[in-house]
Amino acid sequence: MKKAKLIIIIVSSIILVVGLCIGTLYGLLYSGIPLDNPLTLGTTNINIPTDLSDDDKNLSIMSFNIRCFIKEEEEINYWTNRKDAVLALILKYSPDIIGFQEITHPQYLFLMEELGDQYGYYGSYRSGLNTERGNFLINTSDPKVNSINMNFKSMIGEASPIFYKKSRFEIVNHDMLWLSESPEKPSKGWDADLKRIATYLELKDHYTNNTVRFINTHFDHKGETAQRNSAKLINDFIADRSGFIVVGDFNVSEDSEPYNELLSKTLSNSKYCISETERSDGPTYTGYGLFEELTIDHIFIQNTYSPQSYLIIDDKRPDGNYISDHFPLLVNLGYK
Protein backbone atom coordinates (compact mmCIF):
# COMPACT_ATOMS: atom_id res chain seq x y z
CA MET A 1 0.00 0.00 0.00
CA LYS A 2 2.77 2.42 0.98
CA LYS A 3 4.68 1.44 -2.16
CA ALA A 4 1.65 2.18 -4.34
CA LYS A 5 1.23 5.61 -2.71
CA LEU A 6 4.91 6.32 -3.24
CA ILE A 7 4.64 5.44 -6.93
CA ILE A 8 1.61 7.71 -7.28
CA ILE A 9 3.48 10.57 -5.60
CA ILE A 10 6.53 10.08 -7.83
CA VAL A 11 4.46 9.89 -11.03
CA SER A 12 2.42 12.93 -10.01
CA SER A 13 5.60 14.86 -9.26
CA ILE A 14 7.05 13.97 -12.66
CA ILE A 15 3.86 15.08 -14.41
CA LEU A 16 3.87 18.33 -12.44
CA VAL A 17 7.51 19.04 -13.29
CA VAL A 18 6.98 18.25 -16.98
CA GLY A 19 3.89 20.47 -17.02
CA LEU A 20 5.77 23.33 -15.40
CA CYS A 21 8.64 22.92 -17.87
CA ILE A 22 6.27 22.99 -20.84
CA GLY A 23 4.44 26.00 -19.41
CA THR A 24 7.71 27.82 -18.83
CA LEU A 25 8.88 27.00 -22.36
CA TYR A 26 5.67 28.34 -23.88
CA GLY A 27 5.92 31.44 -21.71
CA LEU A 28 9.45 32.10 -22.91
CA LEU A 29 8.57 31.45 -26.53
CA TYR A 30 5.54 33.71 -26.68
CA SER A 31 6.63 36.58 -24.45
CA GLY A 32 8.04 39.93 -25.43
CA ILE A 33 8.59 39.56 -29.18
CA PRO A 34 6.05 41.12 -31.58
CA LEU A 35 4.96 39.22 -34.68
CA ASP A 36 6.65 41.72 -36.96
CA ASN A 37 10.11 41.41 -35.46
CA PRO A 38 12.51 43.16 -37.88
CA LEU A 39 14.61 39.97 -37.91
CA THR A 40 12.08 38.52 -40.34
CA LEU A 41 12.14 41.53 -42.64
CA GLY A 42 15.60 41.26 -44.16
CA THR A 43 17.18 44.38 -45.64
CA THR A 44 16.93 46.45 -48.79
CA ASN A 45 19.86 47.38 -51.02
CA ILE A 46 18.38 49.10 -54.07
CA ASN A 47 20.50 48.91 -57.21
CA ILE A 48 18.82 50.09 -60.43
CA PRO A 49 20.62 49.13 -63.66
CA THR A 50 21.16 52.01 -66.06
CA ASP A 51 20.24 49.99 -69.16
CA LEU A 52 16.89 48.48 -68.19
CA SER A 53 14.94 46.98 -71.10
CA ASP A 54 11.17 46.56 -71.12
CA ASP A 55 11.64 42.86 -70.41
CA ASP A 56 13.81 43.69 -67.40
CA LYS A 57 10.89 45.64 -65.96
CA ASN A 58 8.64 42.57 -66.02
CA LEU A 59 8.02 40.66 -62.80
CA SER A 60 9.07 37.05 -62.37
CA ILE A 61 6.81 35.51 -59.73
CA MET A 62 7.21 32.07 -58.15
CA SER A 63 4.93 30.06 -55.88
CA PHE A 64 6.65 27.05 -54.32
CA ASN A 65 5.47 24.58 -51.70
CA ILE A 66 8.82 23.04 -50.76
CA ARG A 67 7.33 20.32 -48.49
CA CYS A 68 7.95 20.72 -44.78
CA PHE A 69 10.69 19.18 -42.67
CA ILE A 70 9.09 15.86 -41.73
CA LYS A 71 9.71 12.13 -41.56
CA GLU A 72 8.79 10.99 -45.07
CA GLU A 73 7.66 7.56 -46.20
CA GLU A 74 10.89 7.27 -48.17
CA GLU A 75 14.16 8.59 -46.74
CA ILE A 76 15.26 9.82 -50.18
CA ASN A 77 12.63 12.58 -49.77
CA TYR A 78 13.87 13.84 -46.38
CA TRP A 79 14.64 17.56 -46.35
CA THR A 80 18.37 16.94 -46.00
CA ASN A 81 18.31 15.09 -49.34
CA ARG A 82 16.25 17.76 -51.14
CA LYS A 83 17.48 21.10 -49.83
CA ASP A 84 20.34 21.57 -52.29
CA ALA A 85 18.01 20.88 -55.21
CA VAL A 86 15.47 23.38 -53.83
CA LEU A 87 18.19 26.02 -53.68
CA ALA A 88 19.54 25.16 -57.14
CA LEU A 89 16.07 25.53 -58.66
CA ILE A 90 15.55 28.96 -57.11
CA LEU A 91 18.95 30.18 -58.26
CA LYS A 92 18.36 28.77 -61.75
CA TYR A 93 15.08 30.64 -62.31
CA SER A 94 15.96 33.66 -60.13
CA PRO A 95 12.41 34.94 -59.52
CA ASP A 96 11.90 38.52 -58.39
CA ILE A 97 9.35 37.56 -55.73
CA ILE A 98 8.74 34.13 -54.22
CA GLY A 99 5.86 32.87 -52.11
CA PHE A 100 6.97 29.77 -50.20
CA GLN A 101 4.56 27.41 -48.45
CA GLU A 102 5.10 24.75 -45.76
CA ILE A 103 8.24 26.45 -44.49
CA THR A 104 9.30 24.96 -41.18
CA HIS A 105 12.00 26.53 -39.03
CA PRO A 106 15.03 24.58 -40.33
CA GLN A 107 13.98 25.40 -43.89
CA TYR A 108 13.48 29.08 -43.09
CA LEU A 109 16.99 29.17 -41.64
CA PHE A 110 18.37 27.48 -44.75
CA LEU A 111 16.65 29.88 -47.15
CA MET A 112 17.72 32.93 -45.16
CA GLU A 113 21.31 31.69 -45.02
CA GLU A 114 21.54 30.78 -48.70
CA LEU A 115 19.39 33.51 -50.26
CA GLY A 116 19.91 36.38 -47.81
CA ASP A 117 22.49 38.15 -49.98
CA GLN A 118 19.97 38.52 -52.82
CA TYR A 119 16.60 38.42 -51.11
CA GLY A 120 14.84 40.16 -48.28
CA TYR A 121 12.06 38.21 -46.60
CA TYR A 122 9.03 38.54 -44.39
CA GLY A 123 6.68 36.13 -42.65
CA SER A 124 6.07 34.69 -39.19
CA TYR A 125 4.86 31.22 -38.28
CA ARG A 126 1.19 30.37 -38.00
CA SER A 127 1.77 29.67 -34.29
CA GLY A 128 2.52 33.37 -33.85
CA LEU A 129 6.23 32.80 -33.33
CA ASN A 130 8.92 34.46 -35.40
CA THR A 131 12.33 33.15 -36.42
CA GLU A 132 14.12 34.38 -33.29
CA ARG A 133 11.76 32.44 -31.04
CA GLY A 134 12.06 29.42 -33.33
CA ASN A 135 15.80 29.39 -32.66
CA PHE A 136 15.06 28.58 -29.02
CA LEU A 137 13.96 25.11 -30.14
CA ILE A 138 15.82 24.38 -33.39
CA ASN A 139 18.89 26.37 -34.39
CA THR A 140 20.14 24.41 -37.38
CA SER A 141 18.98 24.29 -40.99
CA ASP A 142 19.56 20.54 -41.23
CA PRO A 143 18.44 18.86 -38.00
CA LYS A 144 18.13 15.13 -37.51
CA VAL A 145 14.76 13.54 -38.22
CA ASN A 146 13.75 12.38 -34.75
CA SER A 147 10.77 12.67 -32.43
CA ILE A 148 12.23 15.59 -30.47
CA ASN A 149 12.81 17.74 -33.55
CA MET A 150 9.44 16.72 -34.99
CA ASN A 151 7.73 17.94 -31.81
CA PHE A 152 9.72 21.17 -31.78
CA LYS A 153 8.91 21.71 -35.45
CA SER A 154 5.20 21.26 -34.76
CA MET A 155 5.38 23.63 -31.78
CA ILE A 156 6.88 26.36 -33.98
CA GLY A 157 4.54 25.65 -36.89
CA GLU A 158 4.81 26.48 -40.56
CA ALA A 159 5.30 29.83 -42.28
CA SER A 160 4.31 31.14 -45.69
CA PRO A 161 7.06 33.75 -46.13
CA ILE A 162 7.61 36.10 -49.04
CA PHE A 163 11.11 36.55 -50.43
CA TYR A 164 11.83 39.54 -52.69
CA LYS A 165 14.91 40.81 -54.51
CA LYS A 166 16.18 43.57 -52.28
CA SER A 167 18.10 45.21 -55.13
CA ARG A 168 14.75 46.03 -56.75
CA PHE A 169 12.04 46.20 -54.08
CA GLU A 170 11.46 48.07 -50.85
CA ILE A 171 8.86 47.14 -48.23
CA VAL A 172 6.19 49.82 -47.86
CA ASN A 173 3.75 47.86 -45.69
CA HIS A 174 3.35 44.35 -44.33
CA ASP A 175 0.81 42.25 -42.46
CA MET A 176 0.00 38.75 -41.25
CA LEU A 177 -3.54 37.41 -41.52
CA TRP A 178 -4.84 34.28 -39.85
CA LEU A 179 -7.49 32.62 -41.97
CA SER A 180 -10.14 32.63 -39.27
CA GLU A 181 -12.87 34.68 -37.63
CA SER A 182 -10.06 36.54 -35.80
CA PRO A 183 -7.52 37.27 -38.56
CA GLU A 184 -5.50 39.69 -36.42
CA LYS A 185 -4.23 37.02 -34.00
CA PRO A 186 -3.03 33.39 -34.08
CA SER A 187 -6.21 31.36 -34.45
CA LYS A 188 -7.78 28.41 -36.22
CA GLY A 189 -10.79 29.20 -38.37
CA TRP A 190 -14.13 27.50 -38.91
CA ASP A 191 -13.71 23.75 -39.57
CA ALA A 192 -9.98 23.95 -40.39
CA ASP A 193 -7.72 21.17 -39.22
CA LEU A 194 -4.84 23.59 -38.56
CA LYS A 195 -4.12 27.28 -38.10
CA ARG A 196 -3.66 28.83 -41.53
CA ILE A 197 -2.17 32.16 -42.58
CA ALA A 198 -1.78 34.65 -45.38
CA THR A 199 1.36 36.79 -45.53
CA TYR A 200 1.11 40.24 -47.10
CA LEU A 201 3.75 42.60 -48.44
CA GLU A 202 3.30 45.93 -50.17
CA LEU A 203 6.44 46.59 -52.19
CA LYS A 204 7.73 49.56 -54.11
CA ASP A 205 9.24 48.42 -57.41
CA HIS A 206 12.18 50.76 -57.93
CA TYR A 207 12.60 49.60 -61.54
CA THR A 208 9.19 51.04 -62.48
CA ASN A 209 7.97 53.03 -59.43
CA ASN A 210 4.89 50.79 -59.36
CA THR A 211 3.37 49.34 -56.20
CA VAL A 212 3.17 45.55 -55.95
CA ARG A 213 0.77 44.12 -53.38
CA PHE A 214 1.62 40.48 -52.76
CA ILE A 215 -0.25 37.82 -50.77
CA ASN A 216 1.14 34.35 -50.14
CA THR A 217 -1.10 31.77 -48.49
CA HIS A 218 -1.70 28.11 -47.72
CA PHE A 219 -5.35 27.11 -47.30
CA ASP A 220 -6.45 24.28 -45.04
CA HIS A 221 -6.40 20.82 -46.58
CA LYS A 222 -9.58 19.52 -44.93
CA GLY A 223 -12.07 22.17 -43.87
CA GLU A 224 -14.35 23.04 -46.79
CA THR A 225 -16.01 25.88 -44.89
CA ALA A 226 -12.56 27.18 -43.95
CA GLN A 227 -11.44 27.04 -47.58
CA ARG A 228 -14.50 28.95 -48.75
CA ASN A 229 -14.30 31.58 -46.02
CA SER A 230 -10.54 31.96 -46.48
CA ALA A 231 -11.20 32.91 -50.09
CA LYS A 232 -13.77 35.47 -48.94
CA LEU A 233 -11.36 36.83 -46.35
CA ILE A 234 -8.69 37.42 -48.99
CA ASN A 235 -11.18 39.14 -51.29
CA ASP A 236 -12.29 41.35 -48.40
CA PHE A 237 -8.67 42.20 -47.61
CA ILE A 238 -8.05 43.19 -51.22
CA ALA A 239 -11.27 45.23 -51.26
CA ASP A 240 -11.01 48.20 -53.63
CA ARG A 241 -7.23 48.25 -53.95
CA SER A 242 -5.17 47.44 -57.03
CA GLY A 243 -1.83 45.84 -57.86
CA PHE A 244 -2.46 42.51 -56.11
CA ILE A 245 -0.77 39.20 -56.84
CA VAL A 246 -2.08 36.28 -54.78
CA VAL A 247 -0.11 33.03 -54.79
CA GLY A 248 -0.14 29.84 -52.81
CA ASP A 249 -1.10 26.28 -52.19
CA PHE A 250 -4.86 26.67 -52.01
CA ASN A 251 -5.63 22.97 -51.62
CA VAL A 252 -8.58 23.47 -53.97
CA SER A 253 -9.07 22.55 -57.62
CA GLU A 254 -10.24 24.79 -60.43
CA ASP A 255 -13.81 23.49 -60.26
CA SER A 256 -14.26 24.14 -56.53
CA GLU A 257 -16.39 26.72 -54.74
CA PRO A 258 -13.42 28.41 -52.97
CA TYR A 259 -11.60 28.75 -56.30
CA ASN A 260 -14.65 30.38 -57.88
CA GLU A 261 -15.00 32.63 -54.85
CA LEU A 262 -11.45 33.89 -55.41
CA LEU A 263 -12.40 34.73 -59.00
CA SER A 264 -15.68 36.40 -58.04
CA LYS A 265 -14.23 39.89 -57.47
CA THR A 266 -11.11 41.34 -59.11
CA LEU A 267 -8.74 38.37 -59.34
CA SER A 268 -8.02 36.20 -62.38
CA ASN A 269 -5.97 33.04 -62.71
CA SER A 270 -2.80 34.17 -64.51
CA LYS A 271 -2.67 30.79 -66.23
CA TYR A 272 -5.73 31.61 -68.33
CA CYS A 273 -4.78 35.20 -69.14
CA ILE A 274 -2.36 34.07 -71.87
CA SER A 275 -2.51 31.82 -74.90
CA GLU A 276 -2.11 28.05 -74.57
CA THR A 277 1.21 28.22 -76.42
CA GLU A 278 2.70 30.40 -73.66
CA ARG A 279 1.65 28.31 -70.69
CA SER A 280 2.18 24.93 -69.06
CA ASP A 281 -0.69 22.69 -68.09
CA GLY A 282 -0.93 19.75 -65.75
CA PRO A 283 -0.85 18.91 -62.05
CA THR A 284 0.99 20.99 -59.47
CA TYR A 285 0.85 18.43 -56.66
CA THR A 286 2.62 15.13 -57.32
CA GLY A 287 3.01 13.57 -53.88
CA TYR A 288 6.50 12.48 -54.99
CA GLY A 289 4.75 10.28 -57.53
CA LEU A 290 3.21 8.22 -54.73
CA PHE A 291 -0.25 9.80 -54.57
CA GLU A 292 -2.97 11.21 -56.81
CA GLU A 293 -1.81 14.22 -58.81
CA LEU A 294 -3.78 17.44 -58.31
CA THR A 295 -3.87 21.04 -59.57
CA ILE A 296 -4.13 23.00 -56.33
CA ASP A 297 -1.39 25.67 -56.57
CA HIS A 298 -2.37 28.90 -58.30
CA ILE A 299 -1.15 32.42 -59.06
CA PHE A 300 -3.96 34.98 -59.21
CA ILE A 301 -3.57 38.54 -60.45
CA GLN A 302 -5.53 41.73 -60.86
CA ASN A 303 -5.77 43.46 -64.22
CA THR A 304 -2.80 45.66 -63.26
CA TYR A 305 -0.66 42.96 -64.85
CA SER A 306 -0.31 41.34 -68.26
CA PRO A 307 1.03 37.75 -68.07
CA GLN A 308 3.66 36.89 -70.66
CA SER A 309 4.30 33.25 -69.72
CA TYR A 310 3.18 30.64 -67.20
CA LEU A 311 5.36 27.68 -66.31
CA ILE A 312 4.83 24.62 -64.13
CA ILE A 313 8.44 23.72 -63.31
CA ASP A 314 8.85 19.95 -63.42
CA ASP A 315 12.61 19.88 -62.84
CA LYS A 316 13.93 16.86 -60.95
CA ARG A 317 16.95 16.23 -58.76
CA PRO A 318 20.12 14.96 -60.48
CA ASP A 319 19.19 11.42 -59.39
CA GLY A 320 15.75 11.74 -61.01
CA ASN A 321 13.78 12.12 -57.77
CA TYR A 322 11.29 14.91 -57.12
CA ILE A 323 12.51 18.16 -55.58
CA SER A 324 9.28 18.53 -53.58
CA ASP A 325 5.84 16.97 -53.52
CA HIS A 326 4.66 20.09 -55.41
CA PHE A 327 5.93 21.58 -58.64
CA PRO A 328 6.69 25.31 -58.33
CA LEU A 329 4.85 27.80 -60.54
CA LEU A 330 6.59 30.63 -62.38
CA VAL A 331 4.74 33.44 -64.12
CA ASN A 332 6.24 36.38 -65.98
CA LEU A 333 4.13 39.53 -65.61
CA GLY A 334 4.28 42.81 -67.45
CA TYR A 335 2.67 45.97 -66.14
CA LYS A 336 -0.27 47.34 -68.10
N, C-alpha and C positions, 0 to 999 in steps of 0.2 A: 504493500500500500504506500509506504513512504517512498519507495523507489519510483512508483508510478507518479506520485506528486512531484518528485524531483525532476523527472523527465518532462512533465508538463511545464514546470517552471522554467527549465532550460530552453525548451522549444519556444515558449512564449517570449522569453527574453531575446532569443535569436530573431524571432519575427519582429519584435519591437525595435531592435537595433537596425535590422534591415530596413524597416519602414522609416525610421528616423534618417538613415543614410540616404534613402531614395528621396525623402522629402527635402533634405538639405541640398541634395544635388539639383533637384528641380528649382529650389529657391535660388541657388547660385546661377543656374542657367538662365532663368527668366528675369532676374533682377537687374535694374540699372542701365540696361542697354536698349536704346530705342530701335524700332524696326529698321529705320533708315540710317543705320550707322554708316558714316562715310567710308568705312573699310570696304563696303560692298559696292561703292560707286566707281572705283578706279579713278583715273585721271584723264585729262584732256591735253593734247599736244598738237594743236591745229597746224597743219602744213599744207597750204594750197598750191598745187603745181601751177606754173605760169603758162603751160601749154595745154590746158584742159580741152579735150574734144567733147562733142555732144555725147558720145558714147560714155566718156569718162564721168559725165554728170548723171548717168543712169544709176539706179540703185540695185545692188545685188543682195537679195534677201533669202536667207536660209531658215528653214524650220527643221529641227533635228531632235528626235527622241533617241537619246544615246543608250537607253536601257540602264536602269539603276544598278548600283553595286549590290549584288545579291548572289546567293548560292544557286547557280543554274543547274538545269538537269544534266548538262554536259559541261565538263570542266573547260573545254576549249572555248566556251563562251563567257568565262569569268572575265570581269573587268580588266584584270591584269594582263589578259591575253588579247584584249581588244583596244586598249587605250591608245597605243601607238598608231593603230590604223584610224581611230577616230581623229586624232590630231593630224595625221597625214592627209586625210580627206578635207579637213577644214583649211589647211594650208594650201592644198591643191586648188580649191575653188575660191578661196579668199573672199568670202562674202563681206559686204559692208556692214550688215546687221544680221545677227543670228538670234533666233529664239530657241533655246534648248529646253527640253522637257526631261523629266525623271532624273534630275541632277541631285545625287546624294553628296554628302559632304566630301568624301575622298575625291569624287569627280570634279566638284567645284574647285577644290584645291589644285588639282591637276590642270584644269583649264586656265585658272588664274596664273599659275606658274608658267605654263607653256605659251599662253596667248597674251599675257599681260603687257608685253612690250608693244603690241599692235592694238590691242583692244581694251577699252574700258568696259565696265560691267555693272549690272545692278540686279538685285533680286534677293529677297530673304526666303527662308524656308516656310513651308505651309504651317509648321508648328508655331511660328512666330519668332524663332531664333534666327540670328544672323551668323555669318561665317566665324566671327570671333568667338561666339558662344559654342559653335560647333567644334572648335579646336579644343575645348575642354574635354571632349569625349574621344574624338579621333583627330589626330594631328599629322596624318600622313596621307598622301594621295594614292597609295597602293597598299592598303592594310590586308592582313590575312583574312580569308573567308572563314570565320568561326562564329560561334553563337554570341560571344561577347560583342564583337564588332557589328553583327547583325542587329542586336538589340540597341546598341548605341546609334546605329544608322537610322533605325526606326524611330528612336526618341527624337533625333534631330529632324527627320522628315525629308521630303524632297523639295527642291526649288525649281522654278521655271525662269531662270535668269535671262536677261538680254545682254548680249555682247555687241559692241559697236566700235567701229574704227575711230580711235580717238584723234587721228590726224585729220579727220573730216567732220566729225560730229561733236557737238557740245550739249550736255544735258541742260534743258530749260526747266523741266518739271518731271516729277516721278511719283509713283504711287503703287501700293499693293492692295489688291482687292481679294477678299475671300469670297468664293462663290457660295453664298449663303444668304440668309435673311439678315445677317449682320456683317456686311462686307468690309467694315472698317476694323475688324478685329479677328484674330484666329478663331475660326468656327467651322463646323461642318453643316452643310446646308441640306434641307429637305430629306430625301431618302438616300443621300450619298453614302457610299461605303467609307469614304475617307474625306478629310479636309482637302479642299481644292482651291487653287489660287489663279489669279491673273496678274501678271506683272506689267506695269505701264511705264513707258518713257516718252517724254516729249523732247525731241532732239532738234537742234538747229543744224541744218546742212550747210556748212560753210562753202561748199562748192557751188551752191545755187542760191543760198539765202532762203531756201524753203524750210518750212516746218514739217517734220515727220513725227506723226503720233503712232506709236508702236505698242501693240498689246501682244503678249505671249501667254498662252494658257494651256492647261491640261484638264479637260473635263473628267468627271467621274466615269468609271467604267461599268457601273452597275445601275445607279439610280436614274431612272428615266425622267422622273419629275425634276431631279437635280440637273440633268442635262438640258432639259427644256428651259428651266428657269435661269440657268447659267447663261444661255444664249440671250434671254431677255435682259439679264443684268448687264451684259456687255453692250447690247444695243442701247440700253438706257444710259450707260456711261458715255457712250459715243455721242448720244443726243444730237444736237444740231451743229456739231463741230466737223471740221474737214481734215483731210490729210492722214486718215487712219489706215494702218496696215495691221491686220489681226491674224496671227499665226498660231499653230499649235497642234497638239494631239487632242482632237475633239471626241474621240471614241464614238463617233457617230458617222454613219454612211450618208451618201448623197441623197438618199430617198427617205431620210428620217425627218421627224418633226423638228428636232432642235436645229438641224442643218437648214431647213426651210425658214425657221424663225430667224436665224442669222442673216438670211438673204431678204428678210421682209422689210428692211428699212433702207439703209444706204450702202450696204456691203454687197460685193459681188465676188464670186470665186474667180481668182485670177486665171485659173486653168482654162476657163471658158471665155475669157476675154480676148483670146488670140486664136489664130487659125490652127487646125489640127496638125499642120506641117511644122508648127513652131512649138509643139508641146508633147510631153510624154504622157502616156496613159498606162494605167495598171494599178496594182495594189501598192499601198504604202506601208502596211504592216505585214511582215513575213513570218514572225515567230521563229526566226532562225531556220525556216523551212520545215518546222516541226508541227505547225498549227495552220488553221485556215487563214488564208490571205485575205486582207481587208483593205479598203480605202477609207481611212479615218483621220488622216493628217491633211490639213488644208491651209491655204494662204488666201485670206480674203482682203479685198482692197476697196477703197472708195474711188469715185471717178476722178480723183485728183491725179491718178496714175494711169499710165498706158503700158500694159505688159508687152514685152518684146519676145520673151521666151519663158517656157515653163518646163523644168526638168525634174523627173524623179530619178535620183542618183542611185543606181544599182551597183556601184563599185563593191568589190569584195576585198578581203584581206589577201595578202600574197599567197597564202595557203589555200585560197578558194572559199574560206568560211565567211559568214556574214559579219559585217562590222557592228551591226546592232540588230535588234529584232524589228526595227523600222528602217525604211529607206528615208534619207533626208530629202527635202524638197528645196529647189532653188529656182527663184523667179527673178527675171531681170525687168525692172520697171523704169520707164521714162516718166518724166513729169509732163502733164498736159499744159 
